[in-house]
């Protein structure tokens, strides 16, 4: 069977062609060193899970010291990280896969402990509405400007490390989204207030990133942007707010828009009068000017084909890639029957999953407290079942 997601894809405004339309989205694996350096375990994981897809987006890297969001996270905040990031890019680029480095600042979604005694920062001094959140310090105007510069510098380092692009992480409640959100941005200066003023920081980051590309890239370089379409907080980002942002983003120098959701076909979480999948409406607003990556609960070839058959440009395969790194190759070789849709504790070494990543899977699956090094036979069935439940989208 010929699938539409196996077709090549050329970016409209860049002379870059992907060998297929399958993307690996950013997946937090917490396998970097405590100071942000790439580890051999991390390089090994990316090498094992790359090769088949057209585009691979890394786990997020922080652009300055205040931007770190969690332990074991990649850093791109200093030139000393360039050599190791180059190793990571080369591991991804085997067999023609394009490597994109996702960049961000966590903002208020960090902690004093993670920042080694420093108070988290944000658009305003408003704590996130979730357990354990700390009240951040509002960035000064000078610090806002420096953060924008830092995104450009992170892009320069990604270019010099040999990546094919960067993805600006404007989603998942991190700093860029915090500036856009009326929940976290209560500023009264040029960076807050009206919807247009709350857009100013994201747009300035896009400009800084593209300025770095223009100055340092000697070949076409991808600039992507990721959004979350809604916030459940009140006040928070509404879908109408997001559509106004999309109307502006479609005319910005970005090469794709990546919409972060748990299901490609999800409707509104907060407005039950919306009966059309959000991605379909976002695609309409893009007016064909910017390609779109959709993600969420894509597991089988039929799931991926459903998305690309209706015209979504690129489809991301997240949790399924964790357990089946050869998903694309098996589809290409008409060997779909051998695609792995479950994961066993006995598969972890083969898949390159080390304890920090395993702990994330256990936590997200609700199976905390089962250490990889001491798991007992009696726990194996429950751990495997919980992880599979999470990786299959909770079905």
N, C-alpha and C positions, 0 to 999 in steps of 0.2 A: 504494500500500500504506500502511496506517495502522500506525505504529509506537508501541509503548507509551512509548518514551522521549520522544515529542513531546507527551505529555499534561502538563498543568500539575501542579504540586506545591505543596501548602500545608504549611508547617511546623506540626506538631501544637500546639506551645505558643507560637507567635508568629503574629501576623496578617501574615504575609508569604507571598506566593504567587509561585513561579517559573513563567515562561512555558513551560518544558519541563524535562525531567529530565536534561539534559546539562550537565556541569560541566567547566570547564577547571581542571585541578589546578595547583598551583604549579610553574612551570618556570623554573629558574635561567637568566637571560639576561645577567647581569653588565654591564648597560648603564647603571647609575647612575654618578654622579660618585664620585670617590675618597672624598668625605666623606659619602656617603649620600644626597645630593640627587638627585631625579628629573631625568632628562635629557629633552630633546625627542625624542630617538631612542626612548627608552623609552615615552613617551606615545604616540608614533606607532605603535610595535609593538602596544601594547595596543588602540589604536583599530582597527587593521587586523584584529586577531584576536578582537575582541569583537563583540557585536551579535546573533549568532545564538543563543548558548547561554543557558540560564537563570541560571547562576551562574558567576562567574569569580573564582578565587582567585589573588591575586598571588604573584609570587616573594616569598620570605620577607624580612621587615624585622627588623633587630635592635633590641632594646629598651633596651640600654645599651651603653656603649663597650666593655665586656668581652665583649659578646655578638656582635660582628662575626665572621663566619665566612669571608668571602672578599672579594676585591676586586670593585668594581662592584656592591656590594650596597646595597639600600635601607636607610635608617635611619628609625626612628620614636622616637628616643631624646631628642628635643628639640622644643619647640614651633616652632622655626624651620623644621621640615620640613613643617608642616601645609599651607601654601599650595600647595607642589608636589605633595604627596600628594592634595590636592583636585583638581588637574589630572588626576592619574592616575585617581582615582575617577570623574570625569566622563567620561573617555575610555572607561572600561569600561561605564558605565551607559547608553550610547546604545542606543536601541531596547528599553529595559526590562530589560537584563541587570543582575543584582544583583552588586555588587562587594564582595568580602571580602578584607581585608588579612591575610596570614599573618604571625604574629609569633613570634619565638624568641630564644634565646641559643644560640650555637654551643657554648659550654662548651669542652671539651678538643679539639673538632674545629676549633679555630682554630690560630694560630701566633703566635710573638713578632713575626714580620715583619708579619703582617696587623694585629696589635694595636699596631704602632709601638713595639716595645720592651717592652711589657708581657707578662708570663707568662700563658698561657691559664689559665682557671679551670674547676673542675669540682666534683662532689660530694666527690671524694677525689683525692689526689695519685697517680693511676694513669694511665699513658699508654695511649692506644688501641693495640690490637694490629694496627697496620698501619704500613707503611714510612713513615719520616719524622715520625712522631707525637712530639710533645714531652710531657714530663711536666708536667701542669697543677698549679696551686696549689689546694688545697682551700679552698673558700669558708668564711669564718667564719660563725658563727650570725647575726651582725648583717648580713653580706653576703647571706646566704640570704634573710633577711627583706626586705632592700632590693630584691633581685631580684624577689621576689614583688610588691612595691609597683610596681616598674618595669613589670611586665606590665600592671598596672592603669592606669598612666599612659600606656602605649602604646595601650591601648584607648580612653582618653579622647581621645587625639590622632586615632585612627582615626575616632571619632565626629565630632569637630570638623572633620575633613577631608571628611566626607560619605560615608564608606563605609557599606555596608549591614550589615557584620559584620566579625568577626575570626575567624581560625582559629588556635588555640593549637597550635604545632608540637611535639607530644610524640613525634615519630617520628625515624627516620633517624639515630639515635645522637647527637642533639644534647642540650643540657643537661637538658631535662625527662626525656628517656629515660635520661640518665646517672644521675639521681637514682633512677629506678625499677630500674635494672639492678644486679644483684649484682656485675657485673664492674667497674663504675666507681664504685659507691657502697659504700665500706668503712667508713662512718662508724659511730661508736658513740654518737652523741648522739640527739636526738629525730628527726633527719632520716634515720637509717639503721639497718640491722640487719635486723629482720623485714620480711617482705613488706608488712605494714600500715604500718610506718614509712617504707619506701621509696615508698609511695603518697602520703605526706603532702605532699611538695612539689608534685606534679601537682595534687592536690586544692586546695591553698592557692592555686595559680595560677588555677585555675578560679574560686575564690571571689573573688579580687582582680579578675579580669576582669569578673565579674558585678556586683560592687560598683560598678565604674566605669560599667557599663551602667545600673544602677539610678539612679546619681547624675547622669549627664550626657546620656543618650539621651532625646530627646523624641519618639521614635517607635520601633516595634519594631526590634530590632537582633540580628542572628544571632551566636551564639557556637558555633563548631565546635571539634572536637578531633581531632587526627590521631595515629594510633599505627602502630608497626611491630610485627607480631605475634610476632617471634622475633629472637634474636641468635644468630650462629654462634659467638661467643666462649664460652669455658668458664672460670669460670661465666658464664652469660648469661641473658637473659630467655627462659624457655621458653614454649611456647604455653599451658601450664597457668597460668603466672603471668599471662599476658595475659588469659585468660578470667576470672581472679579480679579483675583490674583492670576488665574490661568489666562484670562483675557490679556493681561499685561505680559505674562511670561511667554506667550506665543510669539511675541515680537522681540524677545530678547535673544542675544547670541548664545542660545543653548542648543545642544544637538539631540537631546531627548528629555522627556518628562517621565519620571518614575513615580508611580502612584502606590504608596505603601498601604496595603490593606490585607486583611486575613483571608479574603475570598475575592477572586476576580469579579464576581457577580454580586457583591454585597450592595445592599441599599443603605439608606441613611440609618444611623444608630439613634439619632435624636429627633428626626422629623419623619414621622410615619406617613405623612402625606406624599412623600417622595416614593414613587412606585417603580421608577426606572433605575437600573444599576448605575451607581455613581460614575463608574468608568465610561459608560456610554455617553453620558452627558459631558464629561470632561473632554472626551474625544471630539464631540461636536464643537465645543468651544475652541479647541486647538485649530480647527479649520484646516487641517492637513499641513499646517506650517511647521509643527514640531512632532517628531515621532514619539510614540508612547510605549512605555514598558508597563505591563500589568503583572501582578503577582498575587498569590494567595490561593492555597489549596489546589495547586496544580500537581498532580501526581502521575496520571497515566498519559500515554500519547493522545488519547481521546480528549482529555482535559486541555492539553496544550493546543491541539488542533481546533477545539471549539473557540479558543481565544483568537488564534491567528486567522481562522476561516472567516470570522466576521469583520476582520480588518484591523485588529490591534497589531501594531507593528512588530513588537517583541514580547515574548512571554517568559517570565522568570520561574525557575524551578528551584525552590529553596530547600525545604525539609526533605524532599525526596532525593535530592542530590547527596545529602548526608549519608543515606543508607545505600544509594546506588550511583556511584560516581561514573559508571559507564552507561548511563541511561541513554544518552544520545547515540553512542556507538551501537548499542543493542537494537535501537530502533532502526538505525541505518542499515544494519546487517540482517534485518527481518528476524530478529531473535527476541521479540517482545516477551515471549513466554518465560525467558530467564531473568527478566527485570525483577529486582528485589524490592519488595514492598514492606518487608519487616526487617528488624535489626535485632541481632543477638549480642549478648555480652561477649560471645566468642568472636564477633566480627570486628571488635574495636581496634585491634592492632592492624588488621588488614585495611581498615578505613582511615587509619591515622588519627583516631580520636583519642586524645590524651586526657588525663584526669580533670583539668579545668573545664574542658569542653563537655566531658561526660557529666560533670557536676551540674552544668547548665541544663543539659537535657533532663537530668533527674529532677531538678528544681521545677522546670517548666512542665514536666509531665506529672508533677505531684508526688514523685517518689523520692523525696529528700531523705537523707539519712542512710543511704546505701552506698558506702564508699567503694570505689572501683577496686581498691586494693584488698578489701576484706569481704567482698560480697560472698555470701554463703549460698550453697545449693538451694536452700529453702527460700532464699530471696530472689533467686534468678527468674523464676516465672513471673513474679509480681513486678520486678524491675523491667523485664523485657516487655511485659504487657503495657506498663505505664508509658514507657518510651514510645512504643509503637502507637499508642493512643494519641500521644502528642504529635508524633511525626505524621500521622494520618489526618491531622486537623481536628482531632477530638471526636472522630466519628465512631 
